Amino acid sequence: MTDQPAPELRFDGRVAVITGAGRGLGRAYALLLASKGARVVVNDPGAAISGESVDAGPAEEVVAEIVSAGGEAVVSTASVATPEGGQAIIDTAVEHFGRIDILVHNAGNNRYASLAEMTYEDFDAVLDVHLRGAFHVVRPAFSLMCDAGYGRIVLTSSIGGIYGNKNVANYAASKAGIIGLSNVAALEGQEFGVKSNVIVPAALTRLAEGLDTSAYPPMGPELTAPAVGWLAHENCSITGEMLVAIAGRVARAFIAETPGVYRPSWTVEEVDEQMAAIRDTSDPWILPVVPSAHLDHITKSFAIAMEGSAHVG
């Protein structure tokens, strides 16, 4: 008896909007989903890494590649950096294809500087594309998805957003904020069939220019695309979670708490004395965002307090 191959996961009849899809990761996502039947809005203003200038060429080339392979796609050069641009991107999907089922926010830019030297302009320029840009496309898409009773949202964070990195306070803050935005979309979308998750990708794209990557393993965008494809598919069984994709490794990233230490009152000195126990990760709490991590956090914390106060009494 031979093993039967798993059925192909396709996107026939689905409409996907992918921001930053003219190059790198976004291009890989667009090509993959289109090859599996999705009709794709390829959004990319063709900006430089710093976020400046406009060039429709990259998005047009991706659309041409999709069409030449027998797929359906249209260009959007609107910028995610403004509410009007975000609305225009989603409108493109509705005007050309009549709906939106999938939103992948991948657009990004970089402006490097140390925390002490970063200008407000450079901070805002990166937030405008990554974090505010996510909101600018999620907000109009989310309402349409809820009305339709179906949706898949995939937002892009980074290990820089989870763990931080030097010289990218703007980028790190944006990518951390995206996690919270996705969690809210997951919670509010649950009853409407809308799922929202975060991809934490790493690939060699133009954002890696200037880095010494000679010792890196294979890290092409095509290694990340399948994880994004699964998050965008109706078979996606998770919401409010984060998937890491780096150099062929796909994993889950999650936030956890230690049980901590209860006392009816604290002094600074007692916090110092108990710090090892407070930080003990041997029995962590992992609270799923959906359905009720927020409430579970409070409930479990209150239960410990009530039990502790009863013992004290």
N, C-alpha and C positions, 0 to 999 in steps of 0.2 A: 504494500500500500504506500503510495507516494503522497507526500505533503502537497496539498493544493495551495497555489499562491494566494495571498490575501487579495481580496477584491480591490480594485483601484479606487481610491478616494478622489472623486471628481467634483467639479464646481459648475456643472451644466445648469444654466438658468440663473446663476448667481452673478451679482454685480459687485465688483470690488473697487474701492478707491485706495490708492497707494500714494502717499506723499513722499517726495524725495525719490521718485522712481526712475529718474533719468540715468542714474549711475549706481555703481556699487551694490549695496544690499537691496535697496529699493528696486533696482532693475532686476535683480535675481528673483525677488518676490513676484514682480509683475510677470516675468517670463514664465515662472513656474505655474502660477495660478491660471494664466491665459492658456498654457499648454494643456491644462486639465479642464478647460471649458468655460472659465470665468470670463465675463466681459469686464474690461479693466479701464479705469480712468488713471492714466499715467500722469501724475502731477509732479511737475518740477519746473521752477522758473529758471533753472540753469545757472544759479548763482555760484559765485566763487566760494571757497571754503569759509571766508569771513562773512559771507552772507550778502555780498555786494554784487551788482551787475545782473543782467538778465540775458538769457540765451535759450531760445526754445529748442535749439538743436538736439540736446540730449533726450528730451521727452519725445520729440518727433522721431528720433532714431529707434527708440524702444517700441513705439507704436508701429513703425514701419516693419520692424522685425516680427512683431506679433501678427500683424496682418499678413505678411508674406508667408507665415507658417500656417495660415488658415484661421487665425483667431480674430477676436474683435477687441478693439481698444481705441480710445480717443485721448487727445492731449489736453492737459490743463496746465497753464503756466501761471495761474494765480498763486500768490504767496500766502502761506499759512500764518504769516506774522501779523496779519490784521484780521479783525472779525469779518470784514467784507470779503477778504481773500478766502477765508475758511468757508464762508457761505457759498462763494462762487464755485469752489471745488466740489462741494456736495451737490450744488445745483447742476453741475456738469453731468454728474451721474444720473440725476433724475431726468434732465432734459434729453439725454442721449439714449438712456437705457430704461427709464421709467421707474427706477428703484435704487436702493442701496442695501446690500446685505452684509458687506464686509468693509471695514475701515482699518487700514494699517497706516499708522502715523510713524513715518520713518525719517522725515525731513530733519536735517540738522546742520549746524554750523559750529565753528570753533573760533574763539578769540582768546589766546593764551596771555596770561599775566599772573604775577604773584598776587596773593590776597592783599598785600599792602599797597600794590601799585595798580590794581585793576580799576579802570575807570567805570563810572556809572553807565556810560554809553556802551562799553563792551559787555557789562553785566546784562543790561537790558536787551542788547542785540541778540544774545544767545537765549535768554529766557523767551524772547518774542517768538523764536522759531521752535524751540524744543517744548517748553511748558505751555506758554500761552498759545502757541501754535496747535498743540494737542487739544486744548480747550476750544479753540476756534473751529476745529473740524468735528470734534466729538459732539459739541452742543447741537449743531443742526442735524448731524447724522443720528444721534441718539433718539431724538423725537420721532424721526421717520422709522427707525427700527422698532421702537416700542409700539408705534401705531400698526406696524406690519406684523408684530408678534414674533420677530426673529431678527437676530443680528449677532455679528461677531466683531469685536473691537480688539485690536492688537496695538498696544502702545509700546514705544521703545525706550527702555531705560539703559543702564550701563553699570558695569562694575564701578565706574567712577561715581555713580549716583548712590550705590550701596555702600561702597567702602571709601569713597573719596580718592583724590589724587592731587598732586601738587600742580599749581598754576592753572587750575580749571574750576575755580569757585563758582563761576557762572554756569558751566556745564554740569557740575556735580549737583548744584542746587536744583537745576532744571530736571535732571534725571531722577532725583529723589522725589520731587514733587509729582512727577508722572505716576509714580507708584500709588500715591494717595488718590490721584484722579481716577486711575483705573479701578481702584478698590470701590470708590463711590459709584462708578458706572456699573460695576458688578453687582453691588447691593441694590441699587435702584432699578437695574435692568432685570433682576432675577425673575420677577413675576411676569415679565413680558417676553421671555425667551431670548433676552439679550445677554450675551456673555462677554466679559472684558478681562483680558489678561495682558501681561507684560512680557516682552521678549528682552532678554539681556544678551545682546549679541557681541561677538568680537570677530572681525574679519579684516583682511588687508584691503583697504580702500584708499581713496585719496586723502581721507582724514588721517592716515598713518604716514603721510609724506613728512620727511625729515627724521623719521625714526629709523634706527638700525634694526631691520627685521631679518638680517641674514641668518640668524639662528632659529627663526620661528619655524614650526611645523607648517604643513599646508593649512591655510586659513582663508580660502576663497569664500566669497559670499554664498556660493552654491551649497556650502556646508551648513549654513544657517537657514536657508530658505525652507527646507522641509519642516522644521519645527514651527516656523511661522505659518506654513501651509496648513499644518494640523490645527493650530490655534484658530485659524480662519475657517475651518471646515465644520460642517454640521455635526461630525463625529466628536468634536472637542467636548470633553466631559468635565472640564474644570472651568472655574471662573474665580476671579480675584486672586490669581496665583502668578508666579514669575517662573519662566523657563530660561535657563542659561544655555547658550549655544556658542561654543568656542572650540575651534580646531577639531571638529568632529565629535566633541563631547556635548551631549544634551543632558541637562540636570535641572533639578528644581532648586530655586533659592527661596528661603522663607525667613520670616521673622519669628523669633521665639523669646520667651521670658524664662528666667529662673523662678522657682517657687518663692525664693526670697526668704526673708526672716520677718516674723511678726513680733512687735512689742507694743504694749499699750501706750508707751511714750518713748521718745528718743532724745538723746543728747548727741552732740557732734562726736563726742568721745566714743559713745556706743556704736555709732555708725562706723567709726574707724575700727573698733574691735571686731565688729561683725562682718567686715567687708568680704572676707574670704567666703563666708557662708552665703552672703548676699549674691555673690558672683558665681556660685557653684552651679555649673551647667549639667550636672549628672542626671537630673530629672526634669527636663525642660517642658514648658507649656508650649505647644504649637496650636494656635487658635486659628482655624480656618476663617478667612474674611467673610465668606458666605457659608452658612446663613447668619452667623451671630458672633463674630469674634469680639466686637466692641462690647456687646452685652456680656459675653462669657468672661472677658477680662474683669469687668466690674463685679460680676456675680461671684467668681472664684475668689477675688480679692476680698470681697465683703464676707464670704464664708470663712475665710481664714481669720479675718478680724473678729467675727462673732465667736468662732471656736476658741480663739486665743483669749478673748475677754471673759468667756465662760470659765476657762481654766484659771484665769487670774482671780475671778470672783470666788 
